[in-house]
Amino acid sequence: MRYRNIGFATTGSYSGTYTVPELDFRKRTAGWPTNTIAVSDTSLVLYLDANNYSSGTTWSDQSGTGNDMIFNSAPSTGTDSTGKYISIDGTHYAATANAIIGTADRSLFTYIAVVQPTTLNNSSYNTVMGTMATSYTQMGFYVDSGNNKNYMMGRNAGAGILITNLGVNTVVLNAWVMIGITGDGSTSFTMYVNGALLSTQVCITTAQTNGRTTIGSYNNAGSEPFRGNIAWAKVYNRTLSATEMTNEYNNVKSRFGI
């Protein structure tokens, strides 16, 4: 359980701070969690839940920062026991209107997404989320020449290193999985799968200008696309700890059966 400090004031002479458990109150529709109301974390700059998407090209941000995700065209949706999901079929992709994790790619950041890969391109990158800039931050999947289905993360092109052989042949198609990467402001990224540390690797050599956050393509133009479904995603402008990444997983594992 996580705890938050909350300030308060009364009409009397006392004001102060209490440390209280972080609670998750959910409004349910047909048994599915929808709008999540939680104690504010100002470092959360993007929060997407497919249960809050209806139609059109805008996937509304639930973090309170207004960083909506805008698709190139309206994607299709589906439902299963987890709730609603959005289909990213290689022709639909999205990006925020503005950069949301700082002014340089050595900024502190965390990307997390719950996705269901359905088809992975062989000998190619399959980008779930990233940052488009002069070189590109990416996380997702990679299928090598031996048809091994791997996880991948890093910075592609420019001043970066893309690591494609993470968790060799452990990716399962048509199954929900939570993947995430963090950047600690140095040259390294760390990847997590279902809340567990997978790998820390040097991925940046020199600093580059940051850009907009993307889903389904590294450059918001359909390049190196992800094919599958996405149901949930978050972006923080700080580095979540290993414990916090585990907590994020624990908060959704029952919903997605992961």
PEZIHU-V469124 format. One record per residue. RES is the residue in one letter. PHI is phi in degrees with one decimal (* if undefined). Layout:
BEGIN
<<RES & PHI> <RES & PHI>>
END
This chain:
BEGIN
<<M & *> <R & -93.5> <Y & -126.0> <R & -128.3> <N & -91.0> <I & -123.1> <G & -88.0> <F & -151.3> <A & -140.5> <T & -116.2> <T & -78.0> <G & -89.4> <S & -97.9> <Y & -112.9> <S & -141.3> <G & 178.1> <T & -133.7> <Y & -109.1> <T & -100.1> <V & -130.0> <P & -63.4> <E & -78.3> <L & -108.0> <D & -123.2> <F & -97.5> <R & -121.6> <K & -87.6> <R & -109.4> <T & -126.7> <A & 52.2> <G & 84.5> <W & -105.5> <P & -68.9> <T & -119.0> <N & -64.8> <T & -90.8> <I & -113.2> <A & -131.9> <V & -59.2> <S & -62.9> <D & -124.3> <T & -67.8> <S & -83.0> <L & -79.9> <V & -111.5> <L & -156.2> <Y & -142.2> <L & -119.7> <D & -137.1> <A & -62.1> <N & -64.8> <N & -98.8> <Y & -96.8> <S & -109.4> <S & -166.8> <G & 87.7> <T & -98.5> <T & -105.7> <W & -103.5> <S & -71.5> <D & -73.7> <Q & -100.0> <S & -80.7> <G & 91.9> <T & -98.1> <G & 75.2> <N & -90.5> <D & -62.4> <M & -94.8> <I & -110.9> <F & -82.1> <N & -67.3> <S & -157.1> <A & -62.9> <P & -82.1> <S & -86.3> <T & -130.1> <G & -150.1> <T & -135.5> <D & -145.5> <S & -64.4> <T & -86.6> <G & 119.7> <K & -89.0> <Y & -137.4> <I & -108.3> <S & -88.7> <I & -109.3> <D & -105.2> <G & 95.3> <T & -114.6> <H & -112.0> <Y & -155.8> <A & -148.9> <A & -153.2> <T & -74.9> <A & -73.1> <N & -133.5> <A & -66.7> <I & -127.6> <I & -124.4> <G & 115.7> <T & -110.2> <A & -148.6> <D & -75.1> <R & -93.4> <S & -65.7> <L & -74.0> <F & -160.0> <T & -143.7> <Y & -112.3> <I & -139.2> <A & -148.9> <V & -106.4> <V & -134.7> <Q & -131.4> <P & -67.7> <T & -112.3> <T & -140.4> <L & -113.5> <N & -71.0> <N & -72.4> <S & 52.3> <S & -152.2> <Y & -85.6> <N & -122.1> <T & -87.8> <V & -82.1> <M & -139.7> <G & -172.2> <T & -129.2> <M & -89.5> <A & -157.8> <T & -64.2> <S & -135.1> <Y & -120.6> <T & -77.1> <Q & -139.3> <M & -139.4> <G & 165.6> <F & -132.4> <Y & -146.5> <V & -108.0> <D & -86.1> <S & -65.0> <G & -90.7> <N & 65.9> <N & -78.8> <K & -95.5> <N & -117.3> <Y & -90.5> <M & -142.7> <M & -155.6> <G & 138.5> <R & -124.1> <N & -94.9> <A & 72.1> <G & 57.8> <A & -109.4> <G & -135.2> <I & -132.0> <L & -106.3> <I & -97.7> <T & -113.3> <N & -112.3> <L & -86.6> <G & 60.0> <V & -54.9> <N & 57.9> <T & -108.8> <V & -73.9> <V & -111.4> <L & -73.2> <N & 62.4> <A & -131.7> <W & -71.1> <V & -150.1> <M & -99.6> <I & -120.1> <G & -157.0> <I & -131.7> <T & -127.2> <G & -122.5> <D & -102.4> <G & 88.4> <S & -107.7> <T & -95.6> <S & -107.3> <F & -114.1> <T & -124.7> <M & -112.7> <Y & -125.1> <V & -127.2> <N & 49.9> <G & 79.4> <A & -106.5> <L & -61.8> <L & -100.9> <S & -168.3> <T & -119.3> <Q & -139.0> <V & -70.6> <C & -125.9> <I & -127.3> <T & -106.9> <T & -138.4> <A & -71.5> <Q & -133.9> <T & -73.6> <N & -79.0> <G & -148.6> <R & -79.5> <T & -79.4> <T & -122.9> <I & -132.5> <G & 86.3> <S & -166.7> <Y & -75.2> <N & -128.9> <N & 57.4> <A & -136.6> <G & 88.1> <S & -79.9> <E & 48.1> <P & -78.2> <F & -95.0> <R & -119.2> <G & 164.3> <N & -121.1> <I & -130.0> <A & -122.3> <W & -162.8> <A & -158.1> <K & -141.1> <V & -131.8> <Y & -113.7> <N & -97.1> <R & -146.8> <T & -90.4> <L & -70.1> <S & -75.3> <A & -59.4> <T & -65.1> <E & -66.7> <M & -65.0> <T & -64.7> <N & -63.2> <E & -60.4> <Y & -63.6> <N & -61.5> <N & -69.4> <V & -123.9> <K & -63.0> <S & -68.9> <R & -60.7> <F & -100.7> <G & 63.3> <I & -115.8>>
END
